[in-house]
């Protein structure tokens, strides 16, 4: 035993767990969150309110939650996975009856102190439940049809509830994260080939349903697809958002116009500049260098999560960490693709940067689970 190991083992258990935290990951999350605070301060015209100050408080609360969750053994979260998933699905059902409406969608439950968006919570609890399922299931059964059908149902139930709200972006993320975790768990590739073929057929059916009695998407969602395929077709209406976003991205150049000097955001040309399109504000003010710097921070978070999962010999902990890393990747990949015109506008926020209480707290809760897996891995 080295002197360092002996020193760590001589420290009381509670403090030792704090020392075992993945501190580079904590610093990276804080750096990304601070980037968000800076941009929210900027889009508010140099004011901490109405966005930056609440976001700072939420991150502080989220950081405390992350450390608290990290202190509990990972087996506790494995045992609670089924209950957590069941509660999140019931909350999704509750949205149908008691949900608050905002911007034409019914996605929130007002709890008084916070408006909770259950779909955000479901992204994490579904990953927890699937990781616990594949930890319980013997490896030889992973690709057998019955044992493949069960997790598919676990994925489809919340996806359909979210799609009904309607929230196409979150529904796509749930499908992608669930399918990705099944692949990581070892489900045979032939199932995914079949799903891809069925997906192509579904896309064809969606387009064919337009204007019929069995139309599968809302009219505004079809307009988003039209805008994605041809943004210039209606630049003053449905194509306005993406047109202004591209102008902001391009005007930033290599180094940007300077902090709080972005004309698109300052003159309110950018839509939803504090939520879905906040990356365009960053790119306009700090240019390509600022945008790629944020992308590097995101990439490093993924790297540290994957490295922790690889080193972990506990199957549940490893799959949980990989699932959360995949979820996090899908978050920023879809958002950045959306604002650059590479994907339809589906209303996915930029993780830890966009303004939003539910998204911030749920993400920090998720990284608390990652930290718990890291702290309590076999040494």
C-alpha positions as CSV (number, residue, x, y, z in Angstrom):
1,X,0.0,0.0,0.0
2,X,1.4,3.4,-1.0
3,X,1.7,6.3,1.4
4,X,-1.1,8.1,-0.5
5,X,-3.5,5.1,-0.2
6,X,-2.7,4.7,3.5
7,X,-3.4,8.4,4.0
8,X,-6.8,8.3,2.2
9,X,-7.8,5.1,4.1
10,X,-7.0,6.7,7.5
11,X,-9.5,9.6,6.8
12,X,-13.0,9.1,8.2
13,X,-15.4,7.4,5.8
14,X,-17.6,10.5,5.1
15,X,-14.6,12.7,4.2
16,X,-13.0,9.9,2.3
17,X,-16.0,9.7,0.0
18,X,-15.6,13.4,-0.7
19,X,-12.0,12.8,-1.6
20,X,-13.1,9.9,-3.9
21,X,-15.4,12.2,-5.9
22,X,-14.6,12.6,-9.5
23,X,-13.4,16.2,-9.0
24,X,-12.4,16.9,-12.6
25,X,-16.0,16.1,-13.6
26,X,-17.2,18.5,-10.9
27,X,-15.0,21.3,-12.2
28,X,-16.1,20.7,-15.8
29,X,-19.7,20.8,-14.9
30,X,-19.1,24.1,-13.0
31,X,-17.2,25.6,-16.0
32,X,-20.1,24.8,-18.3
33,X,-22.7,26.2,-15.8
34,X,-20.6,29.4,-15.4
35,X,-20.7,29.8,-19.2
36,X,-24.4,29.6,-19.0
37,X,-24.5,32.2,-16.2
38,X,-22.4,34.5,-18.3
39,X,-24.7,34.2,-21.4
40,X,-27.9,34.6,-19.4
41,X,-26.4,37.8,-17.9
42,X,-25.6,39.0,-21.4
43,X,-29.0,38.2,-23.0
44,X,-30.7,40.1,-20.1
45,X,-28.8,43.3,-21.0
46,X,-26.2,43.1,-18.2
47,X,-28.7,42.2,-15.5
48,X,-28.6,39.2,-13.1
49,X,-32.4,39.1,-13.3
50,X,-34.6,37.6,-14.6
51,X,-32.4,34.6,-15.7
52,X,-28.9,34.5,-14.4
53,X,-29.5,34.9,-10.6
54,X,-32.2,32.1,-10.4
55,X,-30.0,29.9,-12.5
56,X,-27.0,30.4,-10.2
57,X,-29.2,29.5,-7.2
58,X,-30.4,26.3,-9.0
59,X,-26.9,25.2,-9.8
60,X,-25.9,25.7,-6.2
61,X,-28.8,23.6,-5.1
62,X,-28.0,21.0,-7.8
63,X,-24.4,20.8,-6.8
64,X,-25.4,20.1,-3.2
65,X,-27.9,17.5,-4.4
66,X,-25.2,15.9,-6.5
67,X,-22.8,15.5,-3.6
68,X,-25.5,14.2,-1.3
69,X,-26.5,11.6,-3.9
70,X,-22.8,10.6,-4.4
71,X,-22.5,9.8,-0.7
72,X,-25.1,7.1,-0.8
73,X,-24.0,3.6,-2.0
74,X,-24.8,2.8,-5.6
75,X,-26.9,-0.3,-4.6
76,X,-29.4,2.0,-3.0
77,X,-30.1,3.7,-6.3
78,X,-30.3,0.3,-8.0
79,X,-33.0,-0.8,-5.6
80,X,-34.9,2.4,-6.0
81,X,-34.7,2.4,-9.9
82,X,-38.1,0.7,-10.4
83,X,-39.9,3.0,-7.9
84,X,-38.3,6.1,-9.5
85,X,-39.3,5.1,-13.0
86,X,-42.8,4.2,-11.8
87,X,-43.2,7.6,-10.1
88,X,-42.0,9.5,-13.2
89,X,-44.4,7.7,-15.4
90,X,-47.3,8.5,-13.0
91,X,-46.2,12.1,-13.1
92,X,-46.4,12.0,-16.9
93,X,-49.9,10.7,-16.6
94,X,-50.7,13.4,-14.0
95,X,-49.6,16.0,-16.6
96,X,-52.6,14.9,-18.7
97,X,-55.0,15.8,-15.9
98,X,-53.3,18.5,-13.8
99,X,-50.5,19.9,-16.0
100,X,-49.8,23.6,-16.6
101,X,-49.9,24.8,-20.2
102,X,-47.1,27.0,-21.6
103,X,-46.4,28.0,-25.2
104,X,-49.1,25.7,-26.5
105,X,-47.9,22.6,-24.7
106,X,-49.0,20.9,-21.5
107,X,-45.7,19.6,-20.0
108,X,-45.4,20.9,-16.4
109,X,-46.8,20.2,-13.0
110,X,-46.9,23.3,-10.7
111,X,-45.6,22.2,-7.2
112,X,-45.6,25.7,-5.8
113,X,-41.8,26.1,-5.3
114,X,-41.0,24.8,-8.8
115,X,-42.8,24.0,-12.1
116,X,-41.6,20.4,-12.6
117,X,-41.3,19.0,-16.1
118,X,-41.8,15.2,-15.5
119,X,-40.4,14.4,-19.0
120,X,-37.0,15.7,-17.9
121,X,-37.0,13.4,-14.8
122,X,-38.1,10.4,-17.0
123,X,-35.0,10.7,-19.1
124,X,-32.9,9.8,-16.1
125,X,-35.3,7.3,-14.3
126,X,-35.7,5.4,-17.5
127,X,-31.9,5.0,-17.8
128,X,-31.8,3.9,-14.1
129,X,-34.5,1.3,-14.6
130,X,-33.0,-0.1,-17.8
131,X,-29.6,-0.3,-16.2
132,X,-31.1,-2.2,-13.2
133,X,-33.0,-4.5,-15.6
134,X,-29.9,-5.5,-17.5
135,X,-27.9,-5.9,-14.3
136,X,-30.6,-8.4,-13.1
137,X,-31.0,-10.2,-16.4
138,X,-28.4,-13.0,-17.1
139,X,-26.2,-12.1,-20.1
140,X,-27.3,-15.1,-22.1
141,X,-30.9,-13.9,-22.1
142,X,-30.1,-10.3,-23.3
143,X,-30.9,-10.9,-27.0
144,X,-33.8,-13.4,-26.6
145,X,-37.1,-11.9,-28.1
146,X,-39.2,-11.9,-24.9
147,X,-36.4,-10.2,-22.9
148,X,-35.9,-7.6,-25.7
149,X,-39.6,-6.9,-25.9
150,X,-39.9,-5.9,-22.2
151,X,-37.4,-3.0,-22.3
152,X,-39.0,-1.8,-25.6
153,X,-42.3,-1.5,-23.8
154,X,-40.6,0.3,-20.9
155,X,-39.3,2.8,-23.4
156,X,-42.4,3.2,-25.5
157,X,-44.8,3.9,-22.6
158,X,-43.2,7.2,-21.4
159,X,-42.3,8.1,-25.0
160,X,-46.0,8.0,-26.1
161,X,-47.0,10.0,-23.0
162,X,-44.4,12.7,-23.8
163,X,-45.4,12.7,-27.5
164,X,-49.0,13.4,-26.5
165,X,-48.0,16.6,-24.5
166,X,-46.8,17.3,-27.3
167,X,-43.0,17.3,-26.9
168,X,-41.4,15.7,-30.0
169,X,-37.8,16.6,-29.0
170,X,-38.0,14.8,-25.6
171,X,-39.8,11.9,-27.2
172,X,-36.9,11.5,-29.7
173,X,-34.4,11.7,-26.9
174,X,-36.2,9.0,-24.8
175,X,-36.2,6.7,-27.8
176,X,-32.5,7.3,-28.7
177,X,-31.3,7.0,-25.1
178,X,-33.3,3.8,-24.4
179,X,-32.2,2.2,-27.7
180,X,-28.6,3.3,-27.1
181,X,-28.6,1.7,-23.6
182,X,-30.0,-1.6,-25.0
183,X,-27.2,-1.6,-27.5
184,X,-24.6,-1.0,-24.8
185,X,-26.1,-3.8,-22.7
186,X,-25.4,-6.2,-25.6
187,X,-28.7,-6.6,-27.5
188,X,-28.0,-8.1,-30.9
189,X,-27.5,-5.7,-33.8
190,X,-30.2,-7.4,-35.9
191,X,-32.9,-5.9,-33.7
192,X,-31.5,-2.4,-34.3
193,X,-31.4,-3.0,-38.1
194,X,-35.1,-4.0,-37.9
195,X,-35.9,-0.9,-35.9
196,X,-34.1,1.4,-38.4
197,X,-36.1,-0.2,-41.3
198,X,-39.3,0.3,-39.3
199,X,-38.3,3.8,-38.6
200,X,-37.9,4.6,-42.3
201,X,-41.4,3.2,-42.8
202,X,-42.7,5.3,-39.9
203,X,-41.2,8.5,-41.4
204,X,-42.9,7.7,-44.7
205,X,-46.2,7.1,-42.8
206,X,-45.9,10.4,-41.0
207,X,-45.5,12.3,-44.2
208,X,-48.3,10.4,-45.8
209,X,-50.6,11.2,-42.9
210,X,-50.4,14.9,-43.4
211,X,-53.8,16.5,-44.0
212,X,-55.7,13.3,-43.3
213,X,-58.0,12.3,-40.4
214,X,-55.2,10.1,-38.9
215,X,-52.5,12.8,-39.0
216,X,-49.6,11.7,-36.8
217,X,-48.0,15.0,-36.0
218,X,-49.4,18.4,-35.1
219,X,-49.5,21.1,-37.8
220,X,-46.8,23.2,-36.2
221,X,-44.5,20.1,-36.1
222,X,-45.0,19.6,-39.8
223,X,-44.1,23.2,-40.4
224,X,-40.9,22.7,-38.4
225,X,-40.0,19.9,-40.8
226,X,-40.8,22.0,-43.8
227,X,-38.6,24.8,-42.4
228,X,-35.8,22.3,-41.8
229,X,-35.9,21.1,-45.4
230,X,-36.2,24.6,-46.9
231,X,-35.6,27.4,-44.4
232,X,-35.7,30.1,-47.1
233,X,-39.2,29.1,-48.1
234,X,-40.8,31.3,-45.4
235,X,-38.1,33.4,-43.8
236,X,-40.5,35.8,-42.1
237,X,-42.7,33.2,-40.5
238,X,-41.9,29.5,-39.9
239,X,-38.3,29.9,-41.2
240,X,-37.6,33.0,-39.1
241,X,-36.0,31.3,-36.1
242,X,-33.5,29.3,-38.0
243,X,-32.7,32.2,-40.4
244,X,-31.9,34.5,-37.5
245,X,-29.9,31.8,-35.8
246,X,-27.7,31.3,-38.8
247,X,-27.2,35.0,-39.1
248,X,-26.0,35.2,-35.5
249,X,-23.7,32.1,-35.9
250,X,-22.2,33.5,-39.1
251,X,-21.7,37.1,-37.8
252,X,-19.6,35.9,-34.9
253,X,-16.7,34.9,-37.1
254,X,-13.6,33.4,-35.4
255,X,-13.4,35.5,-32.3
256,X,-16.9,37.0,-32.0
257,X,-18.3,40.5,-31.7
258,X,-17.4,40.7,-28.0
259,X,-19.2,40.1,-24.7
260,X,-22.7,41.8,-24.8
261,X,-22.0,43.1,-28.3
262,X,-24.1,40.6,-30.2
263,X,-26.6,42.5,-32.4
264,X,-29.0,39.6,-33.0
265,X,-29.5,38.9,-29.3
266,X,-29.3,42.5,-28.0
267,X,-31.9,43.7,-30.6
268,X,-34.1,40.8,-29.9
269,X,-33.9,39.2,-33.3
270,X,-33.0,35.8,-31.8
271,X,-36.0,33.8,-30.6
272,X,-35.8,32.0,-27.2
273,X,-32.4,33.5,-26.8
274,X,-32.2,32.4,-23.1
275,X,-33.3,28.8,-23.7
276,X,-33.2,26.8,-26.9
277,X,-31.1,29.3,-28.9
278,X,-28.6,30.4,-26.3
279,X,-25.8,28.7,-28.2
280,X,-26.2,31.2,-31.0
281,X,-25.7,34.1,-28.6
282,X,-22.5,32.4,-27.4
283,X,-21.3,32.0,-31.0
284,X,-22.1,35.5,-31.9
285,X,-20.3,37.1,-29.0
286,X,-17.3,34.7,-28.7
287,X,-17.2,33.4,-32.2
288,X,-16.0,30.0,-33.5
289,X,-13.4,29.8,-30.7
290,X,-16.1,30.3,-28.0
291,X,-18.4,27.7,-29.6
292,X,-15.7,25.1,-30.0
293,X,-14.5,25.7,-26.4
294,X,-17.9,24.9,-25.0
295,X,-17.9,21.8,-27.2
296,X,-14.6,20.7,-25.8
297,X,-15.9,21.1,-22.3
298,X,-18.9,18.9,-23.2
299,X,-16.6,16.4,-24.8
300,X,-14.4,16.2,-21.7
301,X,-17.4,15.5,-19.5
302,X,-18.3,12.6,-21.8
303,X,-14.7,11.3,-21.7
304,X,-14.6,11.3,-17.9
305,X,-18.0,9.6,-17.6
306,X,-16.9,6.9,-20.1
307,X,-13.6,6.4,-18.4
308,X,-15.3,6.0,-15.0
309,X,-17.8,3.4,-16.5
310,X,-14.9,1.4,-18.1
311,X,-13.1,1.2,-14.8
312,X,-16.2,0.2,-12.9
313,X,-16.7,-3.6,-12.4
314,X,-20.3,-3.2,-11.3
315,X,-22.6,-3.8,-14.3
316,X,-25.4,-1.6,-13.0
317,X,-23.0,1.3,-12.2
318,X,-21.2,1.0,-15.5
319,X,-24.5,0.9,-17.6
320,X,-26.0,3.7,-15.6
321,X,-22.9,5.9,-16.1
322,X,-22.8,5.2,-19.8
323,X,-26.6,5.8,-20.1
324,X,-26.3,9.2,-18.5
325,X,-23.3,10.1,-20.6
326,X,-25.3,9.1,-23.7
327,X,-28.3,11.2,-22.6
328,X,-26.0,14.2,-22.0
329,X,-24.4,13.8,-25.4
330,X,-27.9,13.7,-27.1
331,X,-28.9,16.8,-25.3
332,X,-26.1,19.1,-26.6
333,X,-25.8,17.3,-30.0
334,X,-29.5,17.8,-30.8
335,X,-29.5,21.4,-29.6
336,X,-26.4,22.4,-31.5
337,X,-27.6,20.6,-34.6
338,X,-31.0,22.3,-34.3
339,X,-29.7,25.9,-34.1
340,X,-27.2,25.3,-36.9
341,X,-30.0,24.0,-39.2
342,X,-28.7,20.5,-39.3
343,X,-31.8,19.1,-37.5
344,X,-35.4,20.3,-37.2
345,X,-36.2,22.7,-34.4
346,X,-37.6,20.4,-31.7
347,X,-37.2,22.5,-28.5
348,X,-34.3,20.8,-26.8
349,X,-32.3,23.0,-24.3
350,X,-28.5,23.3,-24.1
351,X,-27.5,21.3,-21.0
352,X,-26.4,23.4,-18.0
353,X,-26.4,26.6,-20.2
354,X,-30.0,27.2,-21.2
355,X,-32.3,28.7,-18.6
356,X,-34.5,26.1,-16.9
357,X,-35.1,24.8,-13.4
358,X,-36.2,21.2,-14.1
359,X,-33.5,20.5,-16.7
360,X,-30.7,21.9,-14.4
361,X,-31.7,20.1,-11.3
362,X,-32.4,16.8,-13.0
363,X,-29.0,16.9,-14.8
364,X,-27.2,17.5,-11.5
365,X,-29.2,14.7,-10.0
366,X,-28.0,12.5,-12.9
367,X,-24.4,13.4,-12.3
368,X,-24.9,12.6,-8.6
369,X,-25.7,9.1,-9.7
370,X,-22.5,9.1,-11.8
371,X,-20.5,10.3,-8.8
372,X,-22.1,7.6,-6.6
373,X,-21.1,4.9,-9.1
374,X,-17.6,6.4,-9.2
375,X,-17.2,6.8,-5.4
376,X,-18.4,3.3,-4.5
377,X,-16.8,1.4,-7.3
378,X,-14.7,-1.7,-6.2
379,X,-11.2,-0.7,-5.4
